[in-house]
Amino acid sequence: MSFGWKARHHVVLLAAGFGAYAFMESHTDWSEMHHWNRAFGDMSVVFIALSMIIGPLNRLSAVFRSAIRWRRELGIYGVVLAVVHTVIILAGHWVEWDLARLFGYELDHLTGVYVMRQHGLGLANAIGVIGLLYGIVLALASSDWSQRLLSGSVWKFLQRSAYVLWMLIVIHTAYFMYLHFQNFRTTVPGPDWAQIPFAWLVALVALVQLAAFLKTWRSKRGWGRKLAARERKTEVVAPPV
């Protein structure tokens, strides 16, 4: 079944809504801010992971060739979900639009100055903000117009750097999923069932990318050997000048 670009946008947008709602309902014991921001954040991770895995799967098997056309929409809405995730955090009771608090600083009421209270939070959110800005650039470049504007080689270089975005996302997400709430002194969310699935998802993306790399390397190596053998044969057969 073939989908046009409008249909793909509608399908992915619908999946984003249902997926975010499912994640939210799976954490009903969390505070309102937590289960809303994590629902959009988790769905963003799922979409971007899918966009990262489609290319390598296509290299491994032609069965996944038709999935390539979905990569753009998954990446775009993965970034849109990340933007919503960020806005919820900024507006929530953690930050309340105070950007200093986003990076781990708290206002000391005795001195009237901001002091660093949560080093891990600040670093993880800095990584998250860098990843978000990077993702927005990639999303804006995910169009035929930007491809024509940037030229093919520059556009391909920019899109291939999505691996950097994926690593930033993994580090940011892993901190909040495994580390941050261990020493948090206020009311904390309950245990996150997504910890193990997230680890499997990261491992899956890495393994599929590794398998695609090895297959490509073996293919290129075999082609190089054939070419070298053909050149040697030509040298032997060719008459002396």
Legacy VTK file of the C-alpha trace (Angstrom):
# vtk DataFile Version 3.0
C-alpha trace
ASCII
DATASET POLYDATA
POINTS 241 float
0.000 0.000 0.000
1.489 3.333 -1.088
1.058 6.516 0.979
1.544 10.041 -0.332
3.373 12.595 1.757
0.143 14.080 3.145
-1.126 10.653 4.175
2.211 9.860 5.835
2.042 13.105 7.842
-1.486 12.265 8.989
-0.598 8.685 9.937
2.512 9.691 11.888
0.676 12.554 13.608
-2.112 10.172 14.608
0.445 7.647 15.899
2.126 10.430 17.878
-1.143 11.322 19.589
-2.090 7.738 20.446
1.449 6.883 21.516
1.813 9.901 23.790
-1.589 9.154 25.337
-0.583 5.524 25.955
2.657 6.604 27.647
0.756 9.109 29.762
-1.791 6.522 30.899
1.026 4.133 31.842
2.257 6.633 34.455
-0.957 7.729 36.149
0.748 7.595 39.572
3.118 10.408 38.564
2.429 14.119 39.032
0.620 15.852 36.176
3.735 17.639 34.933
5.817 14.464 35.003
3.440 12.191 33.159
2.696 14.822 30.494
6.311 15.780 29.771
7.566 12.198 29.898
4.777 11.001 27.597
5.802 13.416 24.855
9.495 12.864 25.551
9.204 9.074 25.398
7.221 9.193 22.159
9.836 11.523 20.692
12.553 8.966 21.510
10.531 6.201 19.838
10.002 8.208 16.634
13.623 9.310 16.337
14.822 5.757 17.049
12.610 4.503 14.220
13.964 7.176 11.882
17.508 6.129 12.820
16.900 2.431 12.228
15.080 2.567 8.879
18.178 3.415 6.825
20.326 0.567 8.203
17.425 -1.885 7.834
17.143 -0.912 4.182
20.831 -1.739 3.730
20.289 -5.141 5.326
17.242 -6.143 3.299
15.237 -4.828 0.364
12.085 -5.737 2.310
12.443 -2.425 4.187
12.957 -0.299 1.067
9.425 1.076 1.144
9.931 2.241 4.748
12.550 4.807 3.684
9.855 7.291 2.675
8.566 7.338 6.297
11.906 8.407 7.755
11.363 12.117 7.091
7.957 12.293 8.820
9.150 10.253 11.802
12.117 12.564 12.284
10.072 15.742 11.930
7.389 14.716 14.409
10.007 13.291 16.739
11.435 16.808 16.987
7.955 18.361 17.315
7.248 16.037 20.248
10.566 17.039 21.811
9.575 20.709 21.517
6.262 20.003 23.299
8.182 18.024 25.948
10.446 21.048 26.525
7.590 23.566 26.715
5.797 21.447 29.339
8.958 21.378 31.461
9.502 25.136 31.122
5.897 25.853 32.137
5.789 23.242 34.918
6.491 23.573 38.630
10.145 22.548 38.188
11.233 25.514 36.077
8.295 27.961 35.840
9.998 29.738 32.895
13.108 30.422 34.996
15.858 29.260 32.639
18.470 29.255 35.413
16.509 26.500 37.153
16.468 24.498 33.946
20.256 24.222 34.221
20.360 23.252 37.896
20.548 26.686 39.549
18.331 27.788 42.431
17.860 31.269 43.865
19.481 31.586 47.282
17.054 33.754 49.247
19.743 34.774 51.740
22.197 36.119 49.177
19.773 36.870 46.361
21.969 35.130 43.787
21.621 31.874 41.868
23.710 28.944 43.063
24.249 25.549 41.486
22.169 22.928 43.311
21.843 20.058 40.853
24.914 19.523 38.699
23.596 16.435 36.932
20.305 18.111 36.100
22.090 21.111 34.639
24.404 19.032 32.460
21.635 16.697 31.263
19.369 19.604 30.359
22.202 21.413 28.586
22.718 18.288 26.483
18.968 18.150 25.899
18.804 21.777 24.745
21.732 21.261 22.359
20.009 18.155 21.011
16.723 20.030 20.608
18.330 22.887 18.661
20.215 20.382 16.527
17.004 18.451 15.915
15.142 21.606 14.878
17.862 22.359 12.306
17.600 18.805 10.918
13.786 18.990 10.861
13.836 22.306 8.995
16.287 20.775 6.526
14.016 17.767 5.936
12.273 19.108 2.867
12.725 19.117 -0.887
13.127 22.905 -0.791
16.005 22.758 1.696
17.610 19.972 -0.323
17.614 22.193 -3.411
18.838 25.181 -1.390
21.731 23.377 0.311
22.698 21.226 -2.706
22.829 17.448 -2.542
26.246 16.950 -0.912
25.728 19.520 1.878
22.196 18.256 2.549
23.377 14.644 2.782
26.199 15.612 5.149
23.736 17.428 7.410
21.248 14.555 7.448
23.953 11.945 8.120
24.949 13.892 11.230
21.654 12.738 12.768
23.754 10.122 14.590
25.096 12.947 16.755
21.515 13.938 17.603
20.697 10.339 18.552
23.658 10.154 20.948
22.626 13.436 22.617
19.090 12.076 23.034
20.340 8.804 24.532
22.553 10.585 27.095
19.829 13.077 28.066
17.150 10.397 28.399
19.371 7.912 30.233
20.234 10.458 32.917
16.609 11.122 33.824
15.567 7.507 33.453
18.325 5.947 35.581
20.141 8.585 37.664
18.343 11.827 38.489
15.616 10.578 40.805
17.918 8.421 42.929
18.907 11.413 45.068
15.943 13.707 44.522
14.678 14.909 47.915
11.145 15.933 47.047
8.224 13.828 45.826
9.557 11.571 43.082
7.812 9.636 40.325
7.277 5.938 40.854
9.466 3.298 39.204
9.651 3.743 35.454
8.701 0.584 33.564
10.367 2.022 30.436
13.907 1.628 31.791
14.448 -1.866 30.371
12.615 -1.237 27.045
14.700 1.920 26.580
17.930 -0.043 27.092
16.756 -2.647 24.567
15.788 0.084 22.099
19.231 1.716 22.295
20.898 -1.686 21.913
18.674 -2.539 18.940
19.528 0.692 17.109
23.238 0.121 17.743
23.144 -3.516 16.618
21.198 -2.808 13.436
23.562 0.034 12.549
26.560 -2.209 13.230
25.108 -5.004 11.099
24.458 -2.573 8.237
28.009 -1.226 8.529
29.522 -4.731 8.426
27.417 -5.729 5.436
28.385 -2.556 3.567
32.061 -3.051 4.458
32.052 -6.658 3.293
30.268 -5.695 0.095
32.730 -2.893 -0.677
35.665 -5.109 0.233
34.436 -7.885 -2.053
33.830 -5.416 -4.872
37.332 -3.999 -4.377
38.859 -7.464 -4.581
36.969 -8.232 -7.789
38.084 -4.942 -9.314
41.714 -5.577 -8.358
41.563 -9.109 -9.797
40.049 -7.763 -13.023
42.831 -5.173 -13.314
45.513 -7.829 -12.768
43.910 -10.019 -15.411
43.824 -7.105 -17.826
47.512 -6.432 -17.243
48.372 -10.059 -17.982
46.244 -10.274 -21.115
47.107 -6.873 -22.549
49.816 -7.021 -25.261
53.081 -5.195 -24.643
53.326 -1.686 -26.028
LINES 1 242
241 0 1 2 3 4 5 6 7 8 9 10 11 12 13 14 15 16 17 18 19 20 21 22 23 24 25 26 27 28 29 30 31 32 33 34 35 36 37 38 39 40 41 42 43 44 45 46 47 48 49 50 51 52 53 54 55 56 57 58 59 60 61 62 63 64 65 66 67 68 69 70 71 72 73 74 75 76 77 78 79 80 81 82 83 84 85 86 87 88 89 90 91 92 93 94 95 96 97 98 99 100 101 102 103 104 105 106 107 108 109 110 111 112 113 114 115 116 117 118 119 120 121 122 123 124 125 126 127 128 129 130 131 132 133 134 135 136 137 138 139 140 141 142 143 144 145 146 147 148 149 150 151 152 153 154 155 156 157 158 159 160 161 162 163 164 165 166 167 168 169 170 171 172 173 174 175 176 177 178 179 180 181 182 183 184 185 186 187 188 189 190 191 192 193 194 195 196 197 198 199 200 201 202 203 204 205 206 207 208 209 210 211 212 213 214 215 216 217 218 219 220 221 222 223 224 225 226 227 228 229 230 231 232 233 234 235 236 237 238 239 240
